[in-house]
């Protein structure tokens, strides 16, 4: 449930508030007011649109459309088989190929996905976790094939496996082995991809699963702590990988709470990195984050209302100081967004940037009795949750016990009860219903797509160099058994035309698969 707001806030609500310590200036510790001194006056947030559907060719057409409409960065959605390490012809993939994102089986699919798109001039975000190392290797291999200097690639790989065990379920390996892959990506990218964000620590999916705003921040930052600890244990320097950490948050309906949430998250993370982990580089203290508007708030009833919801959620993210933003299509409660819906979603960001004036001053909400009080209250709640997590032995232990999952389920249940009882209003659903719903055109996938993708991956297997492929896959298994970085072996496997399922399978043979065991 949202924070309960007082009818009126005054200076008494900020008793003990120390502006110099708790606010500071934009671009300075603790970054409450933003990570850059000029924020959007110097550079607007990156306008991304999350997209991927069907096969690589169809997704490529959508990316070219979005770029032609003014989007500044691509954000790739992958289908479920790709996310959990199965090829399109696997029995486990039946009926899911290309359904919720693009199907990627091999380097050739990745080439088709980015055909004609200059990888050295755009920023690419890939929402992929359990198989993030494989998809990143494919992206790098495509850049090499097209003559792009790899060190100039910019973008983000989500690579946040912990939240998969909490909120999504698209995990593969036991937690310890999954964390090893994450830190191998950190170490490899430090040398090979200096402009790449090696993780996007995500609270978005926990919020979609029903967490409160304070839980979203607490569990996301607690995951961040676990990743930093794992990287330090692997011998990495906090000031080498720290500046490349990024975060991913949800922007939900409760406008004032969301603005405060983003500000609180920045302030807390700055303190964690400087005081707990001893980072010296100010860039290591900065919480840089991407935001997506809240898919779970979109309604199939009166879907045009979702345009308004998305606009307000996007504005909250901007006032909260986001570095990049995706706005949902109004039809996403019904299907993947149409071109029209994607255009309206992008125009929403452009109107906020160009017509509202909110980008002309840095942190315009600073000093508000209400906003500063909410920011402080969320910080207190987050620190209380930190203490409970520490008492359980840290975030991985809390996840394995099922405590985090149960907390989110409890919050989701309370929210649903409020909607069912009418205590919370959802316009068009439990109040202000329409007598007759208007039909909305939806995106339709080609029913022959799955068969074509299956044939494509089988044809690739028939013509690749079998000796090189076998040697490369053996190299992945050998790297998994030894304490050596997995990324060079994965990259060689990708270039030998090994598939996502084969590479993930080579690691499955060594690491095994995670079996959820809730003990709460």
C-alpha positions as CSV (number, residue, x, y, z in Angstrom):
1,X,0.0,0.0,0.0
2,X,1.2,3.6,-0.6
3,X,2.6,5.8,2.1
4,X,-0.2,7.4,4.1
5,X,-0.1,11.2,3.4
6,X,-0.9,13.8,6.0
7,X,-3.6,16.4,5.0
8,X,-1.0,19.2,5.5
9,X,2.8,19.3,5.8
10,X,4.7,22.2,7.5
11,X,8.2,22.9,8.7
12,X,7.4,20.8,11.8
13,X,7.5,17.7,9.6
14,X,11.2,18.5,8.9
15,X,12.3,18.8,12.5
16,X,16.0,17.8,12.6
17,X,16.2,17.9,8.8
18,X,19.7,19.1,7.8
19,X,19.7,20.3,4.2
20,X,23.5,20.5,3.8
21,X,23.9,16.9,4.9
22,X,20.7,15.3,3.6
23,X,20.3,17.3,0.4
24,X,23.6,18.9,-0.6
25,X,23.8,20.1,-4.2
26,X,23.1,18.2,-7.4
27,X,26.1,16.2,-8.6
28,X,27.5,16.0,-5.0
29,X,27.3,13.5,-2.2
30,X,24.8,12.2,-1.2
31,X,23.2,12.9,-4.6
32,X,19.7,13.3,-3.3
33,X,19.2,16.1,-5.8
34,X,20.6,14.1,-8.8
35,X,23.9,12.7,-9.9
36,X,24.8,15.5,-12.3
37,X,25.2,19.2,-11.4
38,X,23.0,20.3,-14.4
39,X,20.9,17.2,-14.8
40,X,18.5,17.6,-17.7
41,X,19.7,21.2,-18.5
42,X,22.9,19.6,-19.7
43,X,21.5,16.4,-21.2
44,X,18.0,14.9,-21.3
45,X,17.4,11.4,-20.0
46,X,17.8,8.6,-22.6
47,X,14.4,7.9,-24.1
48,X,14.2,4.1,-24.5
49,X,11.3,2.0,-25.7
50,X,11.4,-1.7,-24.6
51,X,10.6,-3.8,-27.7
52,X,11.1,-7.2,-29.1
53,X,8.6,-9.6,-30.7
54,X,8.6,-12.6,-32.9
55,X,11.8,-13.1,-34.7
56,X,14.9,-11.0,-35.3
57,X,13.6,-9.4,-38.6
58,X,10.3,-8.3,-37.1
59,X,12.0,-6.8,-34.1
60,X,14.6,-5.1,-36.3
61,X,11.7,-3.4,-38.1
62,X,10.3,-2.1,-34.9
63,X,13.7,-0.8,-33.7
64,X,14.2,1.1,-37.0
65,X,10.7,2.6,-36.6
66,X,11.5,3.7,-33.0
67,X,14.8,5.2,-34.0
68,X,13.0,7.1,-36.9
69,X,10.6,8.5,-34.3
70,X,13.3,9.9,-32.1
71,X,14.1,7.3,-29.5
72,X,17.7,7.6,-28.3
73,X,18.4,4.1,-27.1
74,X,17.2,0.5,-27.8
75,X,15.8,-1.8,-25.1
76,X,15.6,-5.5,-26.1
77,X,12.9,-7.8,-24.9
78,X,13.7,-11.5,-25.3
79,X,11.3,-14.4,-25.4
80,X,11.0,-16.9,-22.5
81,X,13.0,-19.7,-24.1
82,X,16.0,-17.3,-24.7
83,X,15.6,-16.1,-21.1
84,X,15.9,-19.5,-19.5
85,X,18.5,-21.0,-21.9
86,X,16.4,-23.2,-24.3
87,X,16.6,-23.1,-28.1
88,X,13.5,-22.6,-30.2
89,X,13.3,-26.3,-31.1
90,X,13.4,-27.5,-27.5
91,X,10.4,-29.2,-26.1
92,X,10.3,-26.7,-23.3
93,X,10.0,-23.8,-25.8
94,X,6.9,-25.1,-27.5
95,X,4.3,-22.4,-27.8
96,X,6.5,-19.7,-26.3
97,X,8.8,-18.8,-29.2
98,X,8.7,-15.1,-29.9
99,X,5.7,-14.5,-27.7
100,X,6.9,-12.0,-25.1
101,X,10.0,-10.9,-26.9
102,X,12.4,-11.7,-29.7
103,X,13.7,-15.3,-30.2
104,X,17.5,-15.4,-30.3
105,X,19.1,-18.8,-30.8
106,X,22.5,-17.9,-32.4
107,X,24.8,-15.2,-33.4
108,X,23.1,-15.1,-36.8
109,X,19.8,-14.2,-35.1
110,X,21.6,-11.4,-33.3
111,X,23.1,-10.2,-36.6
112,X,19.6,-10.0,-38.1
113,X,18.3,-8.2,-35.0
114,X,20.7,-5.3,-35.4
115,X,21.1,-5.3,-39.2
116,X,21.6,-1.7,-40.4
117,X,21.8,-0.3,-36.8
118,X,25.1,1.4,-36.0
119,X,26.1,-0.2,-32.7
120,X,28.8,2.4,-32.0
121,X,26.3,5.2,-32.2
122,X,23.4,3.9,-30.2
123,X,23.0,2.7,-26.6
124,X,21.5,-0.8,-26.2
125,X,19.8,-2.2,-23.1
126,X,19.2,-5.9,-22.9
127,X,16.7,-7.2,-20.4
128,X,18.3,-10.6,-19.9
129,X,19.5,-12.3,-16.7
130,X,20.2,-16.0,-16.4
131,X,21.7,-16.1,-20.0
132,X,23.0,-12.5,-19.9
133,X,26.6,-13.6,-20.4
134,X,25.7,-15.4,-23.6
135,X,23.6,-12.6,-25.1
136,X,26.3,-10.0,-24.2
137,X,28.9,-12.2,-26.0
138,X,26.6,-12.4,-29.0
139,X,26.3,-8.6,-29.1
140,X,30.1,-8.2,-28.9
141,X,30.6,-10.8,-31.6
142,X,28.2,-9.0,-33.9
143,X,30.0,-5.7,-33.3
144,X,33.3,-7.4,-34.2
145,X,31.7,-8.8,-37.4
146,X,30.5,-5.3,-38.5
147,X,33.8,-3.6,-37.8
148,X,32.7,-1.7,-34.7
149,X,35.4,-1.1,-32.1
150,X,34.2,-3.1,-29.1
151,X,35.5,-0.6,-26.5
152,X,33.1,2.0,-27.9
153,X,30.0,-0.1,-27.3
154,X,27.6,1.5,-24.8
155,X,24.6,0.0,-23.1
156,X,23.4,-2.1,-20.2
157,X,22.9,-5.8,-19.6
158,X,20.4,-6.5,-16.9
159,X,22.4,-9.5,-15.5
160,X,20.5,-9.3,-12.2
161,X,19.8,-13.0,-11.3
162,X,18.9,-12.4,-7.6
163,X,15.6,-10.8,-8.5
164,X,14.8,-13.8,-10.7
165,X,14.6,-16.0,-7.6
166,X,12.4,-13.4,-5.9
167,X,9.9,-12.2,-8.5
168,X,10.2,-13.7,-12.0
169,X,11.4,-17.3,-11.9
170,X,13.5,-17.2,-15.1
171,X,16.6,-18.5,-13.3
172,X,18.7,-21.6,-14.3
173,X,21.6,-22.3,-11.9
174,X,21.9,-22.4,-8.1
175,X,22.4,-19.0,-6.6
176,X,26.2,-19.4,-5.9
177,X,27.0,-20.4,-9.5
178,X,24.7,-17.7,-10.9
179,X,26.6,-15.1,-8.8
180,X,29.9,-16.4,-10.2
181,X,28.7,-15.8,-13.7
182,X,27.7,-12.2,-12.8
183,X,31.1,-11.4,-11.3
184,X,32.8,-13.0,-14.3
185,X,30.9,-10.5,-16.5
186,X,32.0,-7.7,-14.2
187,X,35.7,-8.6,-14.5
188,X,35.7,-9.3,-18.2
189,X,33.8,-6.1,-19.1
190,X,36.1,-4.0,-16.9
191,X,38.8,-4.8,-19.5
192,X,36.9,-5.2,-22.7
193,X,33.8,-3.0,-22.4
194,X,34.7,0.1,-20.4
195,X,31.6,2.0,-21.5
196,X,29.2,-0.8,-20.7
197,X,27.0,-1.1,-17.6
198,X,27.5,-4.6,-16.5
199,X,24.4,-5.0,-14.4
200,X,21.0,-3.3,-13.9
201,X,20.0,-4.1,-10.4
202,X,16.3,-4.3,-10.7
203,X,13.4,-3.4,-8.4
204,X,11.0,-3.2,-11.2
205,X,9.9,-6.8,-11.3
206,X,9.5,-6.9,-7.5
207,X,7.2,-3.9,-7.7
208,X,5.3,-5.6,-10.5
209,X,4.9,-8.6,-8.2
210,X,3.3,-6.4,-5.6
211,X,6.0,-4.9,-3.3
212,X,5.6,-1.5,-1.7
213,X,7.8,1.4,-2.7
214,X,10.0,1.0,0.4
215,X,10.3,-2.8,-0.2
216,X,11.3,-2.1,-3.8
217,X,14.1,0.2,-2.7
218,X,15.2,-2.0,0.2
219,X,15.3,-5.3,-1.7
220,X,16.9,-3.8,-4.8
221,X,19.7,-2.1,-2.8
222,X,20.1,-5.3,-0.7
223,X,20.7,-7.2,-3.9
224,X,23.2,-4.5,-4.9
225,X,25.0,-5.1,-1.6
226,X,25.2,-8.8,-2.4
227,X,26.6,-8.2,-5.8
228,X,29.3,-5.8,-4.5
229,X,30.2,-8.3,-1.8
230,X,30.5,-11.1,-4.4
231,X,32.7,-9.0,-6.6
232,X,35.0,-8.1,-3.7
233,X,35.2,-11.7,-2.7
234,X,36.2,-12.5,-6.3
235,X,39.1,-10.0,-6.0
236,X,37.7,-7.1,-7.9
237,X,38.4,-3.4,-7.1
238,X,35.2,-1.6,-5.9
239,X,36.3,1.5,-7.8
240,X,36.7,-0.4,-11.0
241,X,33.3,-2.1,-11.1
242,X,31.4,0.4,-8.9
243,X,31.0,3.1,-11.5
244,X,29.5,0.6,-14.0
245,X,26.7,-0.6,-11.6
246,X,23.2,0.7,-12.6
247,X,19.7,0.2,-11.3
248,X,16.2,-0.3,-12.7
249,X,13.1,1.0,-10.9
250,X,9.4,1.0,-11.4
251,X,7.4,4.3,-11.5
252,X,4.0,3.5,-10.0
253,X,0.8,5.5,-9.5
254,X,1.3,7.2,-6.2
255,X,3.0,10.3,-7.7
256,X,4.5,12.0,-4.6
257,X,5.7,8.7,-3.1
258,X,7.5,7.8,-6.3
259,X,9.4,11.0,-6.6
260,X,10.5,10.7,-3.0
261,X,11.4,7.0,-3.5
262,X,14.0,7.8,-6.2
263,X,15.6,10.5,-4.1
264,X,15.8,8.2,-1.1
265,X,17.4,5.4,-3.1
266,X,20.2,7.7,-4.3
267,X,21.0,9.0,-0.9
268,X,21.0,5.5,0.7
269,X,23.2,4.0,-2.0
270,X,25.8,6.8,-1.9
271,X,26.2,6.1,1.8
272,X,26.5,2.3,1.3
273,X,29.2,2.6,-1.3
274,X,31.2,5.3,0.5
275,X,30.9,4.1,4.1
276,X,30.2,0.4,4.0
277,X,32.5,-0.5,1.0
278,X,35.0,2.3,1.2
279,X,34.7,3.4,-2.4
280,X,36.8,6.5,-3.1
281,X,35.7,7.3,-6.6
282,X,32.6,9.6,-6.5
283,X,31.2,7.8,-9.6
284,X,31.1,4.7,-7.4
285,X,28.7,6.5,-5.1
286,X,26.2,7.5,-7.8
287,X,23.0,5.5,-8.1
288,X,22.3,5.7,-11.9
289,X,19.0,4.2,-12.8
290,X,16.6,3.4,-15.6
291,X,12.9,3.7,-15.0
292,X,9.9,1.9,-16.6
293,X,6.4,2.9,-16.0
294,X,4.2,0.4,-14.2
295,X,2.9,-2.3,-16.4
296,X,0.9,-3.8,-13.5
297,X,-1.2,-0.6,-13.3
298,X,-2.4,-0.8,-16.9
299,X,-6.0,-2.0,-17.3
300,X,-7.7,-3.9,-20.1
301,X,-10.8,-1.9,-19.3
302,X,-10.8,1.5,-20.9
303,X,-7.2,1.1,-22.1
304,X,-7.0,4.7,-23.3
305,X,-6.9,5.6,-19.6
306,X,-3.4,4.0,-19.5
307,X,-2.0,6.9,-21.6
308,X,-2.8,9.2,-18.6
309,X,-1.4,6.7,-16.1
310,X,1.8,6.4,-18.1
311,X,2.3,10.1,-18.5
312,X,2.0,10.8,-14.7
313,X,4.3,7.9,-13.9
314,X,6.8,9.2,-16.5
315,X,6.7,12.6,-15.0
316,X,7.3,11.2,-11.5
317,X,10.5,9.5,-12.8
318,X,11.7,12.7,-14.4
319,X,11.1,14.7,-11.2
320,X,12.9,11.9,-9.4
321,X,16.0,12.2,-11.6
322,X,16.0,9.1,-13.8
323,X,18.8,8.6,-16.3
324,X,16.7,6.8,-18.9
325,X,13.0,6.0,-19.2
326,X,10.7,3.6,-21.0
327,X,7.0,4.4,-21.2
328,X,4.5,1.6,-21.7
329,X,2.1,1.4,-24.5
330,X,-1.5,1.9,-23.6
331,X,-2.5,-1.4,-25.1
332,X,0.0,-3.6,-23.1
333,X,-2.7,-5.1,-20.8
334,X,-4.0,-6.7,-24.0
335,X,-1.0,-7.6,-26.1
336,X,2.4,-6.5,-27.2
337,X,2.2,-2.8,-28.2
338,X,1.3,-1.7,-31.7
339,X,3.3,0.9,-33.6
340,X,0.7,3.5,-32.7
341,X,0.8,2.7,-29.0
342,X,4.6,2.7,-29.1
343,X,4.6,6.1,-30.8
344,X,2.2,7.6,-28.3
345,X,4.4,6.2,-25.4
346,X,7.5,7.9,-26.9
347,X,5.6,11.1,-27.6
348,X,4.7,11.2,-23.9
349,X,8.4,11.4,-23.0
350,X,9.0,14.0,-25.7
351,X,6.1,16.2,-24.5
352,X,7.4,16.1,-20.9
353,X,10.9,17.0,-22.1
354,X,10.0,19.7,-24.6
355,X,6.7,21.3,-23.5
356,X,6.3,21.1,-19.7
357,X,9.4,23.0,-18.6
358,X,10.3,20.5,-15.8
359,X,13.7,19.8,-17.4
360,X,14.7,23.5,-17.2
361,X,15.6,23.4,-13.5
362,X,17.4,20.8,-11.4
363,X,15.3,18.9,-8.7
364,X,12.4,21.4,-8.6
365,X,10.8,19.5,-5.7
366,X,13.7,20.0,-3.3
367,X,12.8,21.6,0.0
368,X,9.1,20.6,-0.2
369,X,7.9,19.8,3.3
370,X,5.9,16.9,1.9
371,X,8.6,15.5,-0.5
372,X,11.5,15.8,2.0
373,X,9.3,14.2,4.8
374,X,8.4,11.3,2.5
375,X,12.0,10.9,1.3
376,X,13.1,10.6,5.0
377,X,10.3,8.2,5.9
378,X,11.1,5.9,3.0
379,X,14.8,5.9,4.0
380,X,13.8,4.9,7.6
381,X,11.6,2.0,6.3
382,X,14.4,0.8,4.0
383,X,16.9,0.8,6.8
384,X,14.5,-1.2,9.0
385,X,14.2,-3.8,6.2
386,X,18.0,-3.9,5.8
387,X,18.3,-4.8,9.5
388,X,15.9,-7.7,9.0
389,X,17.7,-8.9,6.0
390,X,21.1,-8.8,7.8
391,X,19.5,-10.7,10.6
392,X,18.7,-13.5,8.1
393,X,22.3,-13.7,6.9
394,X,22.1,-11.3,3.9
395,X,20.0,-11.2,0.8
396,X,20.9,-14.6,-0.8
397,X,20.0,-16.4,2.5
398,X,16.8,-14.4,2.8
399,X,15.8,-15.3,-0.7
400,X,16.6,-19.0,-0.2
401,X,14.5,-19.0,2.9
402,X,11.6,-17.4,1.0
403,X,11.4,-14.4,3.4
404,X,11.7,-11.8,0.6
405,X,9.1,-13.5,-1.5
406,X,6.6,-13.8,1.4
407,X,7.0,-10.1,2.2
408,X,6.1,-9.2,-1.3
409,X,3.2,-11.6,-1.4
410,X,1.8,-10.1,1.8
411,X,2.1,-6.6,0.3
412,X,0.4,-7.7,-2.9
413,X,-2.4,-9.4,-1.0
414,X,-3.1,-6.2,1.0
415,X,-3.2,-4.1,-2.2
416,X,-5.6,-6.5,-3.9
417,X,-7.9,-6.6,-0.8
418,X,-8.0,-2.8,-0.9
419,X,-9.0,-2.9,-4.6
420,X,-11.6,-5.6,-4.1
421,X,-13.2,-3.8,-1.1
422,X,-13.3,-0.4,-3.0
423,X,-10.9,1.2,-0.5
424,X,-8.5,1.8,-3.4
425,X,-9.9,3.1,-6.6
426,X,-8.9,1.8,-10.0
427,X,-10.6,4.0,-12.6
428,X,-12.6,2.0,-15.1
429,X,-12.3,-1.2,-13.1
430,X,-14.0,-0.8,-9.7
431,X,-15.3,2.8,-10.3
432,X,-16.2,4.9,-13.3
433,X,-16.8,1.8,-15.5
434,X,-17.9,2.2,-19.1
435,X,-21.3,0.8,-20.2
436,X,-19.6,-0.5,-23.3
437,X,-15.9,-1.1,-23.9
438,X,-14.3,0.1,-27.1
439,X,-12.4,-2.5,-29.1
440,X,-8.7,-1.6,-29.4
441,X,-6.6,-3.0,-32.3
442,X,-3.8,-5.2,-31.0
443,X,-0.5,-6.5,-32.3
444,X,-0.8,-9.9,-33.9
445,X,2.1,-12.3,-34.2
446,X,2.6,-14.4,-37.4
447,X,1.4,-17.9,-36.5
448,X,4.1,-19.5,-38.7
449,X,6.9,-17.7,-36.9
450,X,7.7,-20.5,-34.5
451,X,8.0,-23.1,-37.3
452,X,10.3,-20.8,-39.2
453,X,12.5,-20.1,-36.2
454,X,12.7,-23.9,-35.4
455,X,13.8,-24.6,-39.0
456,X,16.3,-21.8,-38.9
457,X,18.1,-23.1,-35.8
458,X,18.1,-26.7,-37.2
459,X,19.6,-25.5,-40.5
460,X,22.3,-23.6,-38.7
461,X,23.4,-26.8,-36.8
462,X,23.6,-28.7,-40.1
463,X,26.1,-26.3,-41.7
464,X,28.4,-25.1,-39.0
465,X,31.9,-26.4,-38.4
466,X,31.2,-29.3,-36.1
467,X,34.8,-29.7,-34.9
468,X,35.1,-26.0,-33.9
469,X,31.7,-26.1,-32.3
470,X,32.4,-29.2,-30.2
471,X,35.8,-27.8,-29.0
472,X,34.2,-24.5,-28.1
473,X,31.4,-26.1,-26.1
474,X,33.9,-28.3,-24.3
475,X,35.8,-25.1,-23.5
476,X,32.7,-23.6,-21.7
477,X,32.3,-26.8,-19.6
478,X,36.0,-26.7,-18.7
479,X,35.9,-23.0,-17.7
480,X,32.8,-23.7,-15.6
481,X,34.7,-26.5,-13.7
482,X,37.8,-24.4,-13.2
483,X,38.2,-21.0,-11.4
484,X,38.7,-19.1,-14.7
485,X,36.6,-16.4,-16.2
486,X,33.8,-17.9,-18.3
487,X,33.4,-15.0,-20.8
488,X,36.2,-15.8,-23.2
489,X,35.0,-19.4,-23.5
490,X,31.4,-18.2,-24.0
491,X,32.5,-15.7,-26.7
492,X,34.4,-18.5,-28.6
493,X,31.3,-20.7,-28.4
494,X,29.1,-17.9,-29.7
495,X,31.5,-17.3,-32.6
496,X,31.5,-21.1,-33.4
497,X,27.7,-20.8,-33.9
498,X,26.9,-22.6,-30.7
499,X,23.3,-21.8,-29.7
500,X,22.0,-20.2,-26.5
501,X,20.5,-23.5,-25.4
502,X,23.8,-25.4,-26.0
503,X,26.0,-22.9,-24.1
504,X,23.5,-22.7,-21.2
505,X,23.3,-26.5,-21.3
506,X,27.1,-26.9,-21.1
507,X,27.0,-24.8,-17.8
508,X,23.9,-26.7,-16.6
509,X,25.9,-30.0,-16.8
510,X,28.5,-28.5,-14.4
511,X,26.4,-26.2,-12.2
512,X,23.1,-28.1,-12.1
513,X,19.7,-26.3,-11.8
514,X,18.2,-24.3,-8.9
515,X,15.4,-26.0,-7.0
516,X,13.3,-23.6,-5.0
517,X,12.9,-24.6,-1.4
518,X,10.9,-22.2,0.8
519,X,11.4,-22.7,4.5
520,X,9.5,-19.7,5.9
